[in-house]
Amino acid sequence: MSDLTVKFPLLSAIFLAVLAGRTVYAEILSDPTLPPGGESSHKGSQHVTVQPRWMLTAILIATERRTATINGKRVDVGDDINGARVLAIEPNQVTLQPAKNNKTVNLQLLPNDFKRMAGKDSHGK
């Protein structure tokens, strides 16, 4: 038997023993997408995304009717939606009265100028 045949298993065993005995440390890296001084909202806990309680997407005002779409549902003045009563429907906003709160909540649509900017026609107008 050659010297190399005896030394290779012995050297392999020593190398594996040294490697297994080492403790590996990892540096905790910060999130490069956070603003300066920003803290991650999910350190040590589950990440929670908070959805708005009421999402106003449309208002329709006709001569005999005022209706709005909140959270994908059509509502009229006096209807309840997610724990609030619809108090008023105006051209650009809906006023809600949450059941457990004395303060009213105003949900607003974007002004027409902003809507036009987002949906420019092919001529840039």
C-alpha positions as a Python dict, from the first residue, in 0.01 Angstrom:
ca = {
    (1, 'M'): (0, 0, 0),
    (2, 'S'): (143, 339, -90),
    (3, 'D'): (196, 632, 146),
    (4, 'L'): (-62, 838, -42),
    (5, 'T'): (-333, 576, 6),
    (6, 'V'): (-284, 587, 384),
    (7, 'K'): (-240, 966, 412),
    (8, 'F'): (-545, 1068, 201),
    (9, 'P'): (-811, 918, 432),
    (10, 'L'): (-624, 1049, 736),
    (11, 'L'): (-594, 1402, 592),
    (12, 'S'): (-959, 1394, 483),
    (13, 'A'): (-1070, 1296, 832),
    (14, 'I'): (-863, 1574, 991),
    (15, 'F'): (-996, 1831, 741),
    (16, 'L'): (-1358, 1730, 803),
    (17, 'A'): (-1306, 1740, 1181),
    (18, 'V'): (-1160, 2092, 1162),
    (19, 'L'): (-1435, 2208, 927),
    (20, 'A'): (-1713, 2060, 1143),
    (21, 'G'): (-1574, 2223, 1457),
    (22, 'R'): (-1579, 2576, 1314),
    (23, 'T'): (-1862, 2811, 1401),
    (24, 'V'): (-1987, 3014, 1109),
    (25, 'Y'): (-2108, 3368, 1178),
    (26, 'A'): (-2330, 3563, 940),
    (27, 'E'): (-2373, 3937, 940),
    (28, 'I'): (-2732, 4063, 947),
    (29, 'L'): (-2767, 4294, 651),
    (30, 'S'): (-2995, 4595, 641),
    (31, 'D'): (-3256, 4638, 370),
    (32, 'P'): (-3103, 4866, 103),
    (33, 'T'): (-3451, 4969, -20),
    (34, 'L'): (-3547, 5138, 309),
    (35, 'P'): (-3516, 5516, 336),
    (36, 'P'): (-3227, 5644, 552),
    (37, 'G'): (-3302, 5568, 917),
    (38, 'G'): (-3595, 5350, 813),
    (39, 'E'): (-3691, 5047, 1013),
    (40, 'S'): (-3833, 4727, 873),
    (41, 'S'): (-4193, 4676, 979),
    (42, 'H'): (-4155, 4300, 997),
    (43, 'K'): (-3846, 4239, 1212),
    (44, 'G'): (-3908, 3927, 1417),
    (45, 'S'): (-4275, 3913, 1323),
    (46, 'Q'): (-4499, 3851, 1028),
    (47, 'H'): (-4528, 4121, 765),
    (48, 'V'): (-4875, 4275, 781),
    (49, 'T'): (-5022, 4483, 501),
    (50, 'V'): (-5294, 4719, 617),
    (51, 'Q'): (-5572, 4767, 366),
    (52, 'P'): (-5785, 5079, 376),
    (53, 'R'): (-6119, 5017, 543),
    (54, 'W'): (-6314, 5201, 273),
    (55, 'M'): (-6206, 5244, -89),
    (56, 'L'): (-6412, 5489, -297),
    (57, 'T'): (-6387, 5411, -669),
    (58, 'A'): (-6688, 5584, -829),
    (59, 'I'): (-6963, 5841, -772),
    (60, 'L'): (-7278, 5876, -983),
    (61, 'I'): (-7500, 6179, -942),
    (62, 'A'): (-7820, 6197, -1145),
    (63, 'T'): (-8133, 6408, -1107),
    (64, 'E'): (-8315, 6148, -897),
    (65, 'R'): (-8027, 5950, -754),
    (66, 'R'): (-7690, 5974, -580),
    (67, 'T'): (-7487, 5655, -555),
    (68, 'A'): (-7124, 5561, -495),
    (69, 'T'): (-6907, 5252, -523),
    (70, 'I'): (-6717, 5174, -203),
    (71, 'N'): (-6519, 4850, -164),
    (72, 'G'): (-6669, 4731, -492),
    (73, 'K'): (-7029, 4766, -367),
    (74, 'R'): (-7291, 5019, -478),
    (75, 'V'): (-7416, 5229, -186),
    (76, 'D'): (-7674, 5504, -146),
    (77, 'V'): (-7718, 5766, 129),
    (78, 'G'): (-7827, 5584, 446),
    (79, 'D'): (-7663, 5250, 356),
    (80, 'D'): (-7406, 5081, 581),
    (81, 'I'): (-7065, 4970, 453),
    (82, 'N'): (-6794, 4806, 669),
    (83, 'G'): (-6928, 4948, 996),
    (84, 'A'): (-7010, 5298, 873),
    (85, 'R'): (-7324, 5474, 749),
    (86, 'V'): (-7320, 5677, 427),
    (87, 'L'): (-7423, 6032, 527),
    (88, 'A'): (-7373, 6221, 201),
    (89, 'I'): (-7266, 6168, -160),
    (90, 'E'): (-7121, 6475, -333),
    (91, 'P'): (-6960, 6511, -678),
    (92, 'N'): (-6605, 6440, -552),
    (93, 'Q'): (-6652, 6291, -206),
    (94, 'V'): (-6860, 6062, 13),
    (95, 'T'): (-6908, 6130, 385),
    (96, 'L'): (-6926, 5831, 621),
    (97, 'Q'): (-7014, 5806, 992),
    (98, 'P'): (-6834, 5510, 1155),
    (99, 'A'): (-7059, 5332, 1407),
    (100, 'K'): (-6811, 5351, 1696),
    (101, 'N'): (-6682, 5703, 1633),
    (102, 'N'): (-6828, 6055, 1646),
    (103, 'K'): (-6595, 6183, 1373),
    (104, 'T'): (-6702, 6165, 1011),
    (105, 'V'): (-6479, 6026, 737),
    (106, 'N'): (-6459, 6191, 394),
    (107, 'L'): (-6361, 5967, 103),
    (108, 'Q'): (-6249, 6168, -199),
    (109, 'L'): (-6203, 6095, -566),
    (110, 'L'): (-5911, 6245, -753),
    (111, 'P'): (-5984, 6581, -913),
    (112, 'N'): (-6063, 6568, -1286),
    (113, 'D'): (-5730, 6737, -1368),
    (114, 'F'): (-5539, 6443, -1218),
    (115, 'K'): (-5762, 6194, -1399),
    (116, 'R'): (-5700, 6367, -1733),
    (117, 'M'): (-5321, 6370, -1676),
    (118, 'A'): (-5317, 5996, -1612),
    (119, 'G'): (-5532, 5918, -1917),
    (120, 'K'): (-5376, 6147, -2182),
    (121, 'D'): (-5490, 6089, -2538),
    (122, 'S'): (-5253, 6008, -2825),
    (123, 'H'): (-5186, 6382, -2883),
    (124, 'G'): (-5057, 6429, -2525),
    (125, 'K'): (-5369, 6620, -2424),
}
